[in-house]
Amino acid sequence: MSEIEIRAARFDSPEAQRLIRAALVDLGERYGGSGDETPVDATEFEPPHGAFLIAHVDGEPVGCGGWRSHGDDGDTAEVKRMYTTPAARGRGVARAVLAAVERSAREQGRKRIVLECGDRQPEAIAMYAAAGYERIPNFGFYQDAPGCISFGRTL
């Protein structure tokens, strides 16, 4: 596989929205419904309060992920919309995006990062564990949903 290039993008850009729609379809297939009902506003992913990143291989968008501020302390970021296209899975795209998301959050002064995941995403759970994330009490939109698993780690 060619080199992974990660670039910042607007959350509401056409390229980002194509990947996000694909991510929601994937989640919908795993969990039913629309995939994710979490309220998200594109402005939440604008620096210094967040960022959205797209991974490209050979110029093609193959993955994405972002972060937005979480809580009132200004120290915590929340990972959102992590996704890798099926053709690019197993090639380190998600790990590269996650590392870039963490770096971006750290550069904006965040000291901790959290995320929600579902129990029907074993590949994501394994990646987060390998990246040093630990289980934390559930939070956010899905905190009381069956199968919700929340993770966090210090940046």
C-alpha positions as a printed NumPy array, in Angstrom:
array([[  0.   ,   0.   ,   0.   ],
       [  1.158,   3.509,  -0.742],
       [  1.892,   6.086,   1.925],
       [ -1.022,   7.336,   4.011],
       [ -1.454,  11.101,   3.793],
       [ -3.678,  12.731,   6.385],
       [ -5.148,  16.176,   5.775],
       [ -7.454,  18.423,   7.759],
       [-10.863,  18.959,   6.183],
       [-14.075,  20.688,   7.034],
       [-16.556,  18.286,   8.606],
       [-19.217,  19.496,   6.191],
       [-17.045,  19.208,   3.064],
       [-18.35 ,  16.861,   0.342],
       [-15.36 ,  14.511,   0.764],
       [-15.868,  14.278,   4.537],
       [-19.607,  13.817,   4.166],
       [-19.129,  10.886,   1.739],
       [-16.93 ,   9.104,   4.276],
       [-19.271,   9.94 ,   7.164],
       [-22.269,   8.577,   5.247],
       [-20.322,   5.363,   4.588],
       [-19.432,   5.16 ,   8.28 ],
       [-23.085,   5.534,   9.254],
       [-24.111,   2.827,   6.776],
       [-21.497,   0.519,   8.324],
       [-22.778,   1.274,  11.829],
       [-26.375,   0.823,  10.656],
       [-25.517,  -2.637,   9.344],
       [-23.946,  -3.554,  12.679],
       [-26.522,  -2.013,  15.001],
       [-29.607,  -1.187,  12.953],
       [-31.216,   2.174,  12.437],
       [-29.351,   5.118,  10.973],
       [-26.053,   4.028,  12.516],
       [-25.507,   6.859,  14.972],
       [-28.007,   9.318,  16.375],
       [-25.426,  11.372,  18.294],
       [-26.069,  15.068,  17.702],
       [-23.123,  16.502,  15.757],
       [-22.648,  20.025,  14.428],
       [-19.977,  20.747,  11.804],
       [-18.757,  23.767,  13.777],
       [-17.71 ,  21.457,  16.642],
       [-14.863,  20.223,  14.441],
       [-13.279,  23.609,  13.796],
       [-10.045,  24.598,  15.565],
       [ -9.42 ,  25.284,  18.349],
       [-12.48 ,  23.337,  19.539],
       [-11.995,  20.338,  17.279],
       [-10.691,  19.033,  13.978],
       [-11.688,  16.62 ,  11.261],
       [ -9.082,  14.623,   9.349],
       [ -9.2  ,  12.558,   6.174],
       [ -6.701,   9.847,   5.231],
       [ -5.754,   9.565,   1.56 ],
       [ -3.891,   6.803,  -0.252],
       [ -2.877,   7.489,  -3.844],
       [ -5.019,  10.614,  -3.679],
       [ -8.185,   8.715,  -2.758],
       [ -9.983,   9.304,   0.553],
       [ -9.906,   6.034,   2.498],
       [-10.554,   6.989,   6.106],
       [-11.514,   9.714,   8.505],
       [-11.837,  10.721,  12.104],
       [-12.151,  13.799,  14.187],
       [-12.331,  15.218,  17.632],
       [-14.464,  17.791,  19.373],
       [-14.252,  19.379,  22.791],
       [-15.841,  17.334,  25.548],
       [-17.027,  18.71 ,  28.874],
       [-16.479,  22.139,  30.325],
       [-12.871,  21.862,  31.496],
       [-11.256,  22.517,  28.102],
       [ -8.87 ,  19.626,  28.77 ],
       [-10.805,  16.77 ,  27.151],
       [-11.408,  15.825,  23.534],
       [-13.917,  13.287,  22.21 ],
       [-13.11 ,  11.129,  19.178],
       [-15.892,  11.015,  16.587],
       [-16.568,   9.478,  13.168],
       [-13.593,   7.129,  12.929],
       [-13.96 ,   5.131,   9.724],
       [-11.873,   3.256,   7.156],
       [-13.235,   2.115,   3.799],
       [-13.478,  -1.683,   3.483],
       [-10.8  ,  -1.816,   0.747],
       [ -8.281,  -0.042,   2.997],
       [ -8.915,  -1.957,   6.219],
       [ -6.086,  -3.851,   7.87 ],
       [ -3.449,  -1.516,   6.423],
       [ -2.903,   0.886,   9.313],
       [ -5.203,   3.656,   8.094],
       [ -7.296,   3.811,  11.262],
       [ -4.204,   3.753,  13.483],
       [ -2.689,   6.6  ,  11.468],
       [ -5.909,   8.625,  11.686],
       [ -6.216,   7.986,  15.425],
       [ -2.623,   9.115,  15.992],
       [ -3.264,  12.267,  13.942],
       [ -6.499,  12.969,  15.853],
       [ -4.638,  12.622,  19.16 ],
       [ -1.806,  14.859,  17.943],
       [ -4.29 ,  17.514,  16.802],
       [ -6.129,  17.468,  20.132],
       [ -2.846,  17.672,  22.051],
       [ -1.725,  20.629,  19.917],
       [ -4.946,  22.425,  20.901],
       [ -4.2  ,  21.902,  24.593],
       [ -6.257,  18.808,  25.333],
       [ -4.825,  16.52 ,  27.987],
       [ -7.295,  13.627,  27.789],
       [ -9.273,  11.955,  25.031],
       [-12.428,   9.85 ,  25.289],
       [-14.692,   7.956,  22.912],
       [-17.79 ,   5.818,  22.684],
       [-17.73 ,   2.547,  20.769],
       [-20.132,  -0.334,  20.356],
       [-19.565,  -3.963,  21.266],
       [-20.138,  -5.032,  17.633],
       [-16.907,  -3.351,  16.522],
       [-14.241,  -5.811,  17.711],
       [-11.604,  -4.431,  15.326],
       [-12.077,  -0.911,  16.724],
       [-12.027,  -2.157,  20.315],
       [ -8.761,  -4.018,  19.651],
       [ -7.204,  -0.944,  18.018],
       [ -8.162,   1.346,  20.895],
       [ -6.799,  -1.13 ,  23.461],
       [ -3.54 ,  -1.444,  21.491],
       [ -3.298,   2.367,  21.417],
       [ -3.451,   2.567,  25.22 ],
       [ -7.135,   3.322,  25.728],
       [ -8.777,   1.959,  28.854],
       [-12.429,   1.384,  29.72 ],
       [-14.086,   4.323,  31.441],
       [-17.652,   4.826,  32.681],
       [-20.04 ,   5.288,  29.78 ],
       [-20.93 ,   8.866,  28.924],
       [-22.699,  10.868,  26.293],
       [-25.573,  10.075,  23.985],
       [-25.286,   6.285,  24.272],
       [-24.243,   5.99 ,  27.918],
       [-27.304,   3.911,  28.819],
       [-27.513,   1.98 ,  25.548],
       [-26.874,  -1.758,  25.627],
       [-23.538,  -2.574,  24.043],
       [-22.006,   0.881,  24.576],
       [-18.351,   0.76 ,  25.59 ],
       [-16.48 ,   3.947,  26.456],
       [-12.725,   4.408,  26.443],
       [-10.294,   7.122,  27.435],
       [ -6.628,   7.86 ,  27.794],
       [ -4.249,  10.624,  28.744],
       [ -2.651,  12.426,  25.816]])
